[in-house]
Every structure is written in structure tokens, then in C-alpha cells.
Amino acid sequence: MSCFRKYVISMAVPAMLWGAHAQADVPAPPRTAQVSPTSQVSPTAPSAPAQPGPATPGAKTADASSSDAPAAAEPATALSDAALVQLAQGEAIEIFDERPDKPFDRDTEVRLTGAELAARGATNLATALALLPEVSVRDAGRGGFNVDIRGGRKGAVSVLVDGVLVTDPYYGTFDVSTIPVTDIVQIRIATTPQSPLDGPGGPGGVIEVHTRDAVGSQLMIGRLLGDSLRTVGATGTGRVALSRHLALRMSASGESGRRDFDLPGDATVGERRYAATGSTRLEYRDGDRRIALDGFLDDRRYVVPPSDTARSAILLIDRETSARGSIKADDKIGSLQLQGQAWTHYLDRRSRYFADSSLSSASETRVENLKALRSGGTALATRPFLRDFRWAVSTTVDFEKAAVSDIMNNTVRGHTTIVEAAGDLQYERHGFRADVSGGAAIPFGVDAKPWPEGKAVLKYRYDSHEVTATAAYKGRVPSLRERFDSVSGNPALGPERVAHGELRVVEHITDRLHLELAPFYKHSTGTIRASVDPMNLGQMINLGTVNFWGADTQAKLTASRYLDVGGGYSYIKAQSIDGGVKRDDPLDRLPHHRWDAWAQVRPLAMVSALVRVKYFGSAIDQTVHVDGYATVEANVAAQIGRQYLAVLSVQDLTDEAPETRSGYHTAGRIVSLIMQGTWE
């Protein structure tokens, strides 16, 4: 009954919001089409259906359907199908953090848009990121999904939602499955470290997510989901104008399932899972003054997938409640731009360990109660000067604390504070851009001295050619769990620091062939991982020096109006040096080779189909060799009129059920059906 009540509430909120819009007698202010000059997605005609193929960075189309579009002197921008349709209807897309005069460039590139995600059958941010060749989405040991970029994991990869860093205040990660796809407008990726202007952390890369604005025309999006794992779910997003300058957006989603997990000896353990998520945005805009107040609440229960080859404790997350709140303000005084943020994140989690599949009180072996809090703020100021220059300065403060207690009420506490002050200088002229930033990270509560951080980006764009060189030095402090966990924690852990270099070359040939090559090198000191030494097995340790090198490649060919083909290949090699001894493959689950290949056909104007093959090479997991594997996925998307979209997807089409880590296999073939409606 509790699960049903959460589910009904999650779907009733958007419905009430939709009805409330009829009472809004003041129209929303006009909006201008302001998409970052770096926004790059697949070019399509306004009347075409959403294209489910992987987004093509660098494809350029100019939109002239709105008189408010950027001037011709600006670099050409490309909009998604949904954006073009909205432009044709008189409303343009504006993304809060991506104005032409945005304070600084995070150097992220558009990889997927909301329209593409809907047509590909993505259900949340985790399934969306799994579509990108440069990102590896893997199941976390305690449930949920984490992301890796070139060996960067845990807190090394920053996830920014509308410009605000979101991270678990205890584990140092972010469960990317908690953001529904109906909220997402763009996903942008940087495989290089984040700028010091964005504050501490992020040495492994940046994932930037732009969600739907509150300001805009009347909108309601509803979606129903069902799959062969006996999962049913629904999401809804709606927005309403409260006054001329004030608007509200609300989203809700609910999901439940009853999957059975296989255990050794032909046994199974049943999972009755549920998840209920809600978010809201109250947004004020008046000229250059913008204030956005965001709230997020997620409550879920699930069983962490156990090993199907070795007997181990079964972990039930009996209650996991996450809450976030943030406020972001942006204003201009003359040519001076000011931006401020404040946030707080809360986590309450109860973990129960059982000896067998009965999940009864008699078989319960351990209980862990966790409460954690993360809060902080940042302030940024920037101004152009001379003709082609701009300066920017920022200060960020981030504080984390946690308390973990067991069934005997024994409690372990920990806290960390880190401050970063940074400055930036930018120059841009005639297709050349230089951006150099530097700062200092100052930790408190960690046995580490302050260290310098910096990032330099040189980009040159001419006609169809683009070359970007990046050098950066960035670090992160260990998470509270890595230091204070009762089983694997190590209070003596030091920070992890990474020197990163990358050269990215992009080529567009006659708007039909897109090629991209990005060789890289990383030098890491203090990389944090679980020890494989039998004397302290599982305890977190700092490695000495780890060197990474490799390259990412991507290609897309528009063979005809009916056919697109493409793919990507990533190679990475890691080698540690500790005490003069070299060791290959020092990190778990880091295959040397990964590739994907796909083909998309559009036999009819409103129908498209895509087949994708993904390969992950062999890897090491806790000293155990895990074989490489390939999986096939396919989907068919049909646009039914202007309002409805149906997507039939099949994951692991050949039912390989590969072993992704030692003793853990995937569920095999999963068939899902999604129905989505959009009303404006």
C-alpha cells in the first residue's frame, strides 16, 4: 500500500500542475533562442521525427525561424528536432547556463539532446549516458549506477545539474539513475578535468546535464514504461507561468518491479523494489537577472544484485532517502556579470545484510544506518575587457559530514571541508580561443596540504576543422566512506591528483562525414582503490603513481536520407609505479579496448530503427580475470502524430548475460516498451 501511495502521488502532482496552468492569466515573457555556440547535434528538418542515432558533435545548421536568433556573426548553432519544432511554433529554447555571454566555458560538448533520448528509449540519466562511447556506466557495489571516464571514477567525475555539482555526501558518487529522462534537455561531456572556476574535484572529467526550464510555454510530458523484468513506471513533467517573471516546473516519477536474482545452488532471492522521485524548480527572470530555486527528493528500496557464482551476504537497502536543494542567481551590472550558488544535499540510508535469501530477521547479520550532509556555496564574477579578453574569479566552499551507526548503536563520524579560490583569463578572436585558469585547493579535516590547480585550453576552429589542446592539473579529497567506513575505511588516505593532457581533432566533411580523434595522457598520484593485499584485503589505499594513455575515436556517416552509420573506439592502458616496481592494470574493471558500431534506418518519415553492437574488452576485477563480451541492442521508434511517441527497445538482443565483474552477470535480454505524450 505504501508503494502504491507513493506511485499515485508521483503521478498526481504533474496532473494538478497542468490544471493549474489554466488559471494563469499572465503570459510568460518572450524568450530568445540562446544556445551555446558550441552546441552540436545532428542536423534535421523541423518536420522530421526525432533521430535516435548517437548525436554528431560538430554538425552545424543555422536556424532562421526566429528574429531573436543569434546574429549571423556568431558561430552557427544547431538545435535538436524538438527545438526546431518549438521555434516553428513561436517559442525558442533558452538554456540557463548556456547563454552566448555565459560567464565561462566549461569546455563541454553536446552529446545527446532530449529528443534523441526519448527516441532511443532512455528512461533516466544512467541509460542515457550508456549511449555514449566515451562514458562507461557500471553498477555500483551498493546499488545504483556510477560512471567512469578514462579510468576516472568515484568522485573523480563531476556531475553538474544546471551548473550545480551533485554528489553523494558520503560515498562521493552520484547515482545517475535518479534523474528521469523527461527532465533532460541536453547532456554535455568533457573528457578533461573540470575548471578550477567550478570548484574542487572533477579530475576525471565532467558530465553536464541541462534540465528543462520553468520559464516557457505551457508544457506537459507524460511517459509510461514496462519491461520484461516486471518493471512498470511512469514519469511526468509540467510547467506553469505564475506571473510575468515567475514560473514553476514540477516533475515526478514512480517505478516498481519484482525481479528475481539467481544465487549459487539454483536458489533465488526476490526483490520488491520501488522508487519515487520528485523535483521542482521555481524560476524568476527579468532581463539579465535570473534566480532559480531547485528542490529534489528521492525515496527507494531495492536489493543490491548479489553474486550468482559465490555465496555472499545479501544486501537490502531497506530505505534510501536523498534530498537536494539549491539556489542559483545570475545578474549583470553594466558589463560585470555576477553569479552565486548555494546548495545542501542530504542522505539517509538503512542497509541490512542477510545470510540467506529469506531476508528474515533471523538471518540478518549486520545493519548500517547512515546520515550524511553536504552543503556549500560559490560566488563568481566576470567582465570582458579590451576587445577580445575576459577575466573571471570565483571562490567555492564545500563541507561534508556523516555519521554511520550499527545495530549496537556504535557510531563513526567524519567531516571534510575544502575551499578553492580561482581566477581565469580568456581570449577569443577569429576562430581562436584561449582559456587559462588557476586556483588553489585548501582542504580541512584531511591530512593534506593545499595544492595548486589549473587548466589551459587552446581551441582553433576554421571552416570544417577544429583542434583543441588541453592541459590540466586537478585533484580530489577522499570521500567520507573511503576514510571512515567501518570495514574498508582508511583515515590516513591522502588526496588523489591528476595531471592531464589531451589533443582533440574534429573534422566535418561535406556535412555527411564526421570524424573525431582524441589521444590523451594522464599522470595520477595517490589514486584511491581497494587493496588486494591479503593482509589488508579491501581496505582503501593510495597507489603511488599511475600513468594512463590512450585515445578515443568516433565517426558518423550519413549515407543517405534513409541511413546513418557510425561508431567509436576507445583504447586505454594503465600502469602503476610503486617503490620502483611497475604493474600493469592497477585498476579494476578497466578494459583496454571498448568499441561500438551502429546503424540507423528511417524507412518512413515518422519511423526509425537502430541497431547497436557494444564491445567491452577483458579486464581485471580484484585480481580475477573477467572475459570480454559483446552485446547487441536495438530499438524502433514511431512518432504517432505530433503528440505521441512509442519506442520498443531490446537490450542484450542475443541474451548473452555477460559477466561484467567477477561473479556478477547481467539480466540478459530485456524487452521494454515506452509510450510518451507531449502536450503544449
N, C-alpha and C positions, 0 to 999 in steps of 0.2 A: 504493500500500500504506500509506503514511504517513497519507493522508487517511482510509482505511478504518479503520486502527487507532484514530485519534482518535475516529472516529464510534462504534466499538464500545465504547470506554472510556466515552464520554459517556453511553451508554445503560445500561451495566452498573452504574454507580455507584448510581442510584436503585434498581435491582433488588436489589442487595446490601443496601441500606439497608432496603428493605421486608422482606427476610428477617430482618434483624437485629432487627426490632421484635418478632418472636415470642418473643425471649429476654428482653424487658423485663418483669420481674415486679413492678415498682412502678408503679402508675398515676400519671398526671400529676395535679397538684393541680387542684382545681376552678377554673374560670375564670368571670369575670364579664363581662357584656355592657357594655363601656365604649367607646362610640363617641362622638366629639366631638359636642356639641350642635349644631355647625354642619354635621354630616354630612347631606347632602341628595341623595337619589336617587329614582328613580321608584318609587312605591308599587306593590307587587304582593302577591298572596296567596301563602302558602307553597307551595301546590300548583301554582302557575303555572310555566311554563317561563321560562328566563332571557329577559329582554326586551332585544332588541338595539337598540332605539331609543336615541338620544342621551339621556344622563341629564338629568333635570329638576331643576335646583337649586331647593331650596325646598319640594318636596313633602314632607309630614310624615305619618308613621304612627307610632303608639305600639305597641311590642311588649310583650305581657304574658305571653309564654310562659315566661318565666324569672323566678323570685322574686328573682334577683340583678340584674334590670334597674334602671336609674336610677329614683330616686323620682319620683313624679308632679309634684313641684315643679320638677323640671328641665325645660328645654325638650324638646319631643317630638323623638325621634330616628327616623331612617328607616334601615332596613337593606336590603341587596340580597337578591335571591331566595336566593342561596346562604347568606347569613347567617341568613335566616328558617328555611330548611330545617335548618341546623345547630342552631339554637335548639330547633326541634321535636324534634330527636334528643337533646337534653340538653346540647349544647355551645354556648357563646356565643362571639361574636367579640370579641377584645380586640386593639386596635392599640397597639403600644408607645408611640408618640408622641402618641396622641390620647385620653388619659385625661381624665375630667371636671375633674381638678385639674392639668392639664398646666401646665408652668412658664410658658408664654406662648403666645399665639395668633398663628400665622403669618398669619392672615387669609386663608388659602387655603380654597377651597370645593371640595367633592367634585364632580367632573365625570363620572367613569366608575368603575365597580366591576369587579372581576374577572369576575363572572358576565356582565356586559354585554360585556366584551371578548371572552370566549370565544364568545358567541353572534354577535358581529359579525365573527368570523373574524380578529381581530387576532393577529399572530404574535409581536410584540415591542413595546417601548415606542414605537418610531418609528411603526408602523402604528396603534398605539393613539392617539397624540397627533394623528395625521392626521384622526381622527374629530371633533376639537374645533374649533368655528368660530373661537375666539379665538387658536388656535395655527397657525402656518404651518410645516410640516415641509418642508425643502428639501434636496436633495442637496448635500453639501459638495464643494468643488473637488478635494479629495484623497480622495474616497470617504467612505462613511458618510452619516449624516444629521444635520443640525443643526436647531434650532428658533428661530423668530422670534416675538416678541410685540410688536406695535405698533412695528415698526422696531428693537426691541432684539434684538441678535444677538451672535455671538461669545461672549465671556464675560459679556455683559450680562444674560443669562437664567440664573439659578441653577437647577440640577437637584439636588434633595435626595433621596437614597435613604435612607429610615428616619432622617431627620433629619441625615444626614451629607452635606455638599457633595461632589459628584463632578464632577471636571473634568479634562480632559486637561492634564498638567503642562507641555506645550509649546505646543499650539495654542490653549489657553484655552477649548476647547469640550468637549462630551461627546457621543459617538456614541450616540444614543438607540436604535439598533438592536441594542445588545449585551445588553439585558435581556429575557429571554423572558417572554411574557405569563403563563405558568403560575406565575410568582413574584409577580405583581402582585395586590394586594388592592384598592387604591384609587389613583386619580390625582386629585390636588388641584391647583388652579390659582389663582394670584394674578396679575392683570394689573398690579399696582402693585409698586414695588421691595420688596426684602426688608428686614426689620427690622435695624437695627444690632446687635441682640442675636445675630443669626445670623452676624455677622462681616462682613468686607469683600466687596464685589462685589454683583452682583444688581440693578443699577439698572433693568434692563429687565423684571423680573418673576420669578416663582418657579414652578417645576414641582416638586411634592412627590409622591414615589412611596412608598407603603407596600407592602412586600413581606410575604409570608406568614410568620407567626410560627413559631418552632421549637416552642414550647410549645403543646400541643393534642392532640386525639385523633389516633389513627393515621390517616395520610392518604397517599395516593399518587395523583398525577395524571400521566397519560401522554398524549402527543399526537403524531400523525403528520401530516405536511404534504406535499403535492405540488402543483405548478402547471405551467402551460403554458410557463414559461421553463426547463423541465427542471430544476426545483429539487426536491430531496427533503430532508426534515428531520424531526427528532424531538426532543422535549423531555420531560423527566421531573422531577418534584419529589416528594420524600418527606420525612417527618419521623418521629422516634422519641424516646420518653422514655428517657433514660439513668438517671435516678433521680427521686426525688420533685420535686426542684427544678431539675433539669438536663435539657435537651433539645437535640436536634440536628436541623437541617434541611439537606438537600443537594439541589442542583439541577444538571442537566446538559442541554446541548443540542448538537446537531450538525446541520450543514446543508452541502449541496454543490450545485453547479449548473454548467451548461455553456452559458451564454448566448453568442450571437454578437452583437457590436456592429457596426453599419453604419459605414462610413467613406466619405469622398468617392471618387467614381470607381467605385462599385459594389464596393468592396473591403469585407472584414470582418476583424475580429480576434476570435479565440476566447478565451473566458475559462473557465478551470477554477478555480472558486473553492471555498473551503471555509471553514467557521468552526466552531470547537469552543469551547464556553463551559462553565465550571463555577463554582458558588458554594456556600458553606457558611455556616451560622450555628450557633454554639454559644451557647445562651441559658440563663442562670441567673435564677430568680425565687423570691423568698422574701418575701412580704408586699410592702412598698414598695421593697425592694431588688431591683434588676434590673441584670443585666450581659449585654450582647450582644457577641459577638466574631464579626465577619464577614470572610470572605475571598472573593475573586473572581479568576478567571483566564480570559482570552480570547485565543485564537490564531486568526488568519485570514490568508487570501491571496486577492487579487482584483485585477482590472483596473479602474481608475477609468474610468467611461464617457467616451470621447473625443468630440470634436465630430464630427457627421456631415455638416457642410457646409464646414468649413475644415480644411486639413491642419495637424496639430499633433503634438507629441510624444505618444507613448502611455506612460502611467504605470502601471507594475505595482507594486503593493505586495506584494513578494515574501515579506515576513514582518512581521507586526504582532502583538506580544505585549503585552497590557495586564494589569496585576495591581494589585489593591487590597486593602488590609487596614485594618480599623478596629475600635476597641473603644469601646463606649458604656456608661456606668454611670449609674444613677439611684437615689437614696436619699432618705429623709426622716429628719430628726432633729427630733422634735416637729412643729411647723408649718413648719420650714425645709426646703425642697427643694433638693437638690444634684444637679447633672448635669455629667458630664465626658465628653469625647470626645478621641480621638487617632486619626490616620489617616496612611497613606502610600500613594501612588499611583506606579506605575512604568510607563514606556512604552519599548519597544524596537521600532524600526521601520526597515525597509530599503526604500527607494524606488528603483526603477530606471526610467530614461527610455529609450525606444526611438524610432528614426526611422521604423520601419515596422512592419507587423503581424506580421512573422516572430518578433518578440520574441527574436531570436538575439543572441548575444554580439557579433557583428559589427555589429549595428545599435544597440547600446547607446551612448547619448551622455552619460549622467550617472548617478551613483549618489549617494544621500544616506543616510547612516547616522545614526540619531537615537537618543539615550538621554536620557531625562528623568525627573526625580523630583520629586514634590510631597509634602510632609509638614507636619504641624501639629497643633494641638490647641486645644480650647476648654474653658472652665470657666464654669458658670453657677450662680447661687444666687438663690433667690426665696422670699418669705414673704408671706402675707396679713397685713394689719393693719387696725385698727379693724373696721368691719363689712363694707365693700364695696370695700376697697382692697387692692392688692398691689404690691410692689416687686420688681424683678429687676435683677441686674447680671451682666455677662459680660465675658470677655476672650478674644480669639482671636488666634492666631499662625499664619501661613501662609508657608511657604517653598517656592520653586520653583527648580530649576536644570536646565540642559540642556547637552548637547554634541552638535554636529552636524558630521560629517566627510564629506568627499567621497572620490572614488576615489583621489585623490593623498594622502589622509590629512591634508589641511588641515582644521583643526578650529576651529569657532566656539563659544565658550562664553558663557553668560549665567546670571544668577541674580537673583531678586527676593524680598524679604521684606516682608510687610505685617502690621502689628499693629493691632487695633481693640479699644478699650475702650468699653463701652456700658452705659447704665442705662435703666430702663423703669419707668413708673408706670401702673397700671391701675385703673379704677373701673368697676363694673358693678352696676346696680340697676334693677329693674322694666323690663326690655327695653332699657335704655340702656347702652351700653358705650363707654368712652373709653380709649384706649391711646396713650400718648405715650412715645417712646423717642428717645434721642440718644446720640451717640458721636463718636469721632474716629478717622479712618483715618490711620495713620502708615506711609508707605512707606520702604523702604530699597533701595538699588540702582537707584532711578528718580529722575531729576532732577525732583523734585516735593516741595513742602512738604506737611505734614499738612493735612487739610481736615476740617471738621465734617460729620457725617451725622445725619439724623434722620427720623422717621416719626411721623405723628399720624393716628389712625383714630377716627372717631366713628361709631357704629352705633346705630340705633334700630329696634326691631322691635316692632310692635303688630299683633296678630291676623294678617291676611294681608299686611301691608305691611312692607317693610324698606327702609331708606335708609342708605347708608354713604357717608361723605365721607372721602377720604384725601388727605393732603398729605405729600410725602416729598422728601428730598434725598439722593442716593446716588451713588457713583462706583465706578470700577474702574480698576486699573492696566492698561497694555497687556500682552498676552501676550508670552511669550518669543519666539515666532515673529514677532510684529508688530515686535519690536525688533531681533532678531538673525538673521532669515532672510537667507541669503547673496544672494538675488535681490531680495526685496521689503522686507527689514527696514529699520527706521529707529531707530537707538539714541537719537535725540533726541525720540522720541514722549513726550508727556505723558499724564496720566490723562484719562479721559472722565468727566464729571459730569453728572447729570441731576436737574432739579427737576420733580416730577411732581404733578399734581392730578387727582383723579377723583371723580365723583359717581355712585354706582350705586343704582338704584331697582329693586326687585323687587316684583312683585305676583302673588298667587295668587288666582284667582277660582274659588270652589266646588270646589277640588281638581281642576279639569278644565282650566283655562287658566292657563298660567304665562307671565308677561311680564317682560322684563328689559331695562333701558336703562342704558348706562354711557358718558356723554360724558367726554372726558379732554383734558388739555393737558400737553405736555412741553416743557421748555426745556433743551437739551443744549449743553454747551460741550466742545470737544475731541473730538467724535465721530471715531472712527478709521475710515478707509476707504482703499482703494487709489486712488492718484492717477490722474486721467485726463489730466493734463498730458503732452504728447508728450515734454517734456524729462526727466521722471522717471516715465514710464508704469509703473504697477504698484507703485510704492513706497508704503508706508503713510504716511499723513499725518494730522494733526489738522485737522479743519474748525474754523472759527471758532465760530459759533453756529448751531444748528439748532433750529427750532421745529416741533413736531408737534401736530396737533389732529385730533380726530375723535370717533367714537362706535361702540360695539358694541351690537347689539341681538340678542335671542333670544326665541323664542316656541315654546310647545308646547301643543297642544290634544288632549285625549283625547275624540275624537268619540263613541266607543262602546267597549264592551269588546273589540271586534274591530279598532279602527282608532285609530291615533295619527298626527298630522301635526305638523310643526314646521319650524323653520329659523332662520337667523341672518343678519345683515348687518353688515359692518364697513366703516367709512369712515375713511381716514386721509390726511392731507395733510402733507407735509414741505417746509420752506423754509429754506434756509441764508442766513446773512448774514455775509459775509466782506469786510472792508475797505469796508463800506458798500454792497456790491453784493449784491442779493437774487437767489437762484437757486432755482427750483423743482426738485423731485425730485433732491435731492443724494445719495440712497442708491440703490444698485442693487436691483432685484427687490423693489420696494415698491409694489404696485398700490394705487391709491386705493380701489378697490371690490373687495370679496370677499363672496360670499354662498353659502349652501347652503340647500336645501329637501329635505325627506324625508317619506316616508310609510311607515308600518309596519302590516302587517295580520297578524292572528292567526286564520286560518280554523279551526284546530283547537287543542285545548288544548296540544298538545306541538309545534306547528309555528308558525313565524313567518317573515315575509318582509319585507324592507325595500329600498326604492329611494331613492337619494340623488343629487341633482344638485349639483355644486360649480362655482362660477364664480370665476375669478381675472381681474381687470381687466388692462389693458395696463400695462406698466412699462418702465423704462429699465435696460439692462444694459451697463455700460461704454460709455455714450453711444449705444448702439444700441437702437432701439425694438423691443420684443417685444409682439406682439399678445396680447390677452386670449383666454381659452379657457374652455370648459365641458366637464366630464366627467360621466359617469353611472356609478354603481356600484350593485350590487345583491347581495343575499345571501339565502339561505334556510337557516334553522337548524331542525334537528329533534332533539328530545330523545328518545332511544331508551331507554326505561326510566328508571331512576334513575341509572344509571352512565355512559351513553354519550351523547355529543353529536356530531352531524355538521353541518358548515357548508360549503355550497357558495357561493363568492363569485366575482364578476366585477368586475374593475377596468377602467375605461375601456370600458364596455359597447359604445359606438359606434365604438371603435377610432380615436379622433381622433389619438392620439400627438402631443399638443400640444408646442409649443416652450416649455419652461419657462425657459430662458435662451438667450442668443444662440448659435445653432448647436447646441443640445442639445435633442433630442426624447425623450420618454418611450418606453417599450417598446410602448405601445398596449394592446390588450386582453390581460388576464391572467386566466386562469381557475384557481382554486385550490380544493382540497378538503382539509378538515381533519377528522380523527377524534380525538375526545378521550374519555378514560375517567377516571373518578374513583372511587377505592375507599377506603372508610373502615372 
